[in-house]
Amino acid sequence: MRQFKDSASANLFRRELAWEKQFYDAGGLLVAGTDPTVADEPSPASANYREIELLVEVGSRSPPAIKICTLNGALYLNRGKRDRHACPGQACRSLLINGDISKDIHAIRHTEIVFKDG
């Protein structure tokens, strides 16, 4: 993540995060994703982790932040169901994290293994 060059940019960034939280708390469907990167930018995976961390830093709990960065995108694209996290016939992914994300969201960067397709 690029560092802010001035305090005005940092303040605007914090306000935008607060607006996103207000939108979500009011029932809005907040989705997250990363743009293609360039040579001096973090990888998409690193950027996704950072998005989850930022959501928690502005007051979300871990489960809603993870939902925003995963399930909500599928809902927006009409590829998920609101009443279930995994739909019959669809691949379900699980992962094992070395740490407790309910106590330290930065532990999400310590992913040990990912299970795909069973």
Helices and strands as residue ranges (DSSP letters): H 7-25, H 44-57, H 62-69, H 71-76, E 94-97, G 105-109, E 111-115
